[in-house]
Amino acid sequence: MFVWSKLSAAKWMDAWEERFAGNPNLAIEIIKGGKSVRVQVYCNTRREADVIIEQWGGSVRPLASDWHKKEVPLPRPIKVRDVFLVTGESKPKELAKIRKEHPGRDIISIPPEMAFGTGDHATTSTCLRLLVDIARERKGTDWTVADLGTGTGLLAIAARKLGSGEAYACDFDPFAVKVAIENLGRNGVDGVEVKEQNILKWKPRKKGYDVVLANIFSTVLIQAWPVIAKSVAPGGDLIVSGILATQAWDVFTAAAANGLGFTQVIRKGKWVTARGGRMVDLVEKV
């Protein structure tokens, strides 16, 4: 594996995210002081990295075979409503300390990995808050959930802890699938079917799911709307994120063309998260 990297002024961070929107292997590190960023894209082959160099300059280096074993700085812990605290800590003694300090919260341990969804990103944290709201509304019912583009498995883990019934999680990246399965075990969560799956080729079950989560980049969402529309059960809730504000109009227009609408749209910085469902159901609720 190879990594392409380039230093840039922090003011161009939004532009870099837009340039590589849809690429799950993008990582942007804010350099100490906050005036610069290091933009990195992880590539399977040298040729992939060279193509980026041809367009944007920068440099390429091979990754050591044990790169995934090296210690990664922990993201800041995230509080979700009055329910969860998501931490990157995985050491038993430290987790016990955290539980003692936050007795009223369910602690979810998601160590930082090369898989998206540690909770510290605005898209993931907002999805979690909306998921808590939906779970409270559905309390006492046997609701099912599908987590599309699961990454670390965080949303599926949270759904099960919130009382969901049958749960399905998928990601096109086999490493993300491996990480998600490990995190399910780490947090003592079962009842989640995890699959390596390209969402564009996925055939959801006919009865759909009561809650569908899709924290996926805008470009993929637009292509996936026909599939996602089939996955939402009648009366179901849909949470989508990974949407850059500059691309939100195109994303929601494409969703509407597939019979999906949104009643709650939240913007955090440059990112947009939305809650909605099938238009026919939303009209009936008005």
N, C-alpha and C positions, 0 to 999 in steps of 0.2 A: 504494500500500500504506500501511496505517496501523499504529501500534503503541499498544496500551493499556498503561499502566504504573501501578504503585502501590507506594509504600514501605511496608514492614511490618517488624515485629520479627523477628529471625532465628529465634526460637523457633517461629514459625508457618510455617516453610518447608515442613515435611511436609504441613501442612494445605493449603497452596497447591498442592503437587504432586498431592495427592489430588483437589482441586477441579477441576483441569484435566487429570487423567489421561486419556490418549488423544488429547490435543491436541499434535501434533508441533511446533507453533509457540510453545510455552511456553519462556521463558528466565528463569532466576532468577540474578541477580547479587548476590554477597555484597559488601556495602559495606565499605570499608576499616575495620578495627576488629572486624568480625565480629558486631556487635550488630544490624545491620539488613540487609535484603535489598531489592532492587528486582525486583519481579515484572513481567514483560513478556509480552504475547501479540501476535504479529504477525498482522494481519488483512488480508484482501484488499480489504474494503470498510469504509467508515465505519460502516455499519449493524452489521456484526459487532462492531466495537469498542464501539458504543453499547449493544449488548445486555449486554456485560460490565459497562459502567459502571452500567447500571440495577440490576445485581445486587450489584456489589462496590465501586462508587465508582471513584476513581482518575481518570486523565486520558488523553486521546488526542491524538496528534500525527501528522501525515502524515510519511512517510519521504521524504527527498530521492531523486531519481531515481538518484543514484549511491551510494546507501547501501551497496550490496553491494561497492563498491570501497574503502571505508574500511578502514584498518588495524585488525585485531582483535588483542587481546592473545593471545600464544601460551599454550596450555595447557601444564602441566608434562609433561615427557617420561615415558613409562611403559615400564618393563621388563616383558617377558612371559616368564616362566620364564627359561631361559638362551638363548633364541632371538631374540627381537625387542626392538627399542627403537622405540617409536612417538613421533614428534616432530611438532610443528606447524611446524617450520622448513622452508622451501622454497628458501632461497637456497643456490646451489651451494657457495659458499665455506664457509658455516656447516655444511652437510651433510657436506662433506669433513672438516671439523674433528670433527664428531660421530662419523663413521666411524673416524677415527684414534683417538679416545678410547675407542671400543667395538669393537675389532677382531673380537671373537668374536660379534657380534650382527648380525642383518640389520636394517638401518634402514628403517623405513617412514615416509614423509613424508605427513602428512595436515594441511594447513593448515586453520585454523579457518574454517568457512563456516556459512551458515544451513542446514546439513544435519546430522542427528544422527549421532554415531559417530566422535568424534575420538580415542577411546581413553582419555581421562581420566575418563570417567564409569564408575562402579562396574559398571554392566551390561555395557558394551562390553569393559572390561578383563577381567572374569571370563569372558565368552564366549571371548575370545582365549586365555585360559589353558586352558580346557576343550578348545578346538579343537587346541591344541598336543598335549594328552594323547591325543586321538583320533587325530591324525595319526601319532603315534609308534606307537600300537597297529596302525594300518593301513599302516605302512611296508612297501613292497614290493608293495602292491596298487594297482590302478587305481581309486581311489574318486572318486565324483562328489559335487558339493556344490551346494546351493541356499541362497542368502542372501536371505531374505524380509524386506523393509523394510531394504534395504541402506544407506540414508543416504549416507555418504561413500564407501561401497564397501570400508571397512577390512577387514571379515571375509572378503569374497571375495578381496581382495588377499592376506591372510594365508594363506588356504586354498591358493591357487595357489603361494605361496612355500613352503608346507609339503609340496607334492608332489601336490596333488589333480589329478584329470583334468578332465573336462568340468565347467564351472562355470556356474551361472545366478544372476543377481542381479536383483532387482526392487524398485521403490518406487513408491508412488502419486503422489509429488511429482515433477513434471518437472524442477524445479531440482535435487533430490537425484540424479536420474538423470544430469543434466549433470555435476554435481560428481563422481559416482562414475566416470564415463568419464574425466574429466580426471585423477583420482587414479590410475586404472589406468595411464594413459600416463606420469604423473609417476614412478611406481614401476617402470616397465618390465615391467608384467604384462600378458600377453595370455591368450587362451583363456577369457574370461568374456563370456557373453552378458548384456547389461544391457537391461532392459525397463522401460518405464513401465507399471505394472500394479497394479490394486486387488486385493490378495490375496484378498478375499472373492469375487471373480469369476474368480480364476485357476483354470485347469484343468491341473493338473500332468500330466506325461507318465505313462503307465501303469506303467512299470517303476520310477518314483520315483527318489529320490536316496539315496546311501549316507549322506550327512551333510546334515542340514537345520538351518539356523540361523534363528531367528526372534526378533530383539531388537525386540519390538513391545509397545506398551502393553497392559495387562491386558484392558481392555474390548474391544480388537480381537482379542486372542488368543482370548478366549472365543468370539467369533463365528467365528473362523477355524479352530477345531479340526477341523471336518469336512474342510476343504480340506487342512490340514497333515497330517492322518492319511493321506490318499491320497498325499501327496508323499514319505513315508518308505518307502524300499525295504525288503524283507525283510532283517532283520539290520542295519538302518540305525540310525544314531545321531541323536538330536535334542537340540539345545541351544536353550533358550528363556530369554528375559530380558525386562527392561522391566516386571517384575512388582513392584508395591508389596507389602510384607509383609502389609499389611492386606487385600489382595485375593487372596493366594496360595491360600487354601483354595478359593475360588470357581473360580479358574483351574484348579487341579489336579483338582477334582471334575468340571469340564466336560471336561477332557482324558480322564479315565478313562471318561467316557460315550462317548467316541469311540475307545476302545481304545488309549489312550496312557498310559504310566506313567513314573515317574522314580525313578532309583536314587541320584541325587546331587543334593542341594539345598544351595545356598550362599547365605547371607544376608550382605550387606555394607551395614551401616546399615539403611536402610529398603527396600533393593532386594533382590530374590530372583532368582537364576539357577539353572536346573536342567538336568541331563543325563538323558536317558532314551531311550525308543524305543517300539516297538509292544509292547503287553503280552504278546502271544503269544511274542515273541522273548525278552523279559525272563524269562518263566517258564521257558523252555527252558535259559537260562543258569544258573538256580539249581541 
